[in-house]
């Protein structure tokens, strides 16, 4: 979804996806340097709709995918 994007660009995409999501959102950011993952995690920590988030199971992307659980 956001692989290779700058963090600020990814935040816009994730925010739009969160607005349309019902109860969970899978965010595919890839592994890369880890900067994008960290930026997205910081964004999710501050977002009012997020209950919690975690890395996907290893067979489903592991640390290259974040699963966000919404209110």
Buried (B, 14 or more C-beta within 10 A) or exposed (E): BBEEBEBEEBBEBBEEBBEEBEEEBBBEBBEEEEEBBEBBBEBBEEBEBBEEBEBBEEEEBEEBBBBBBBE
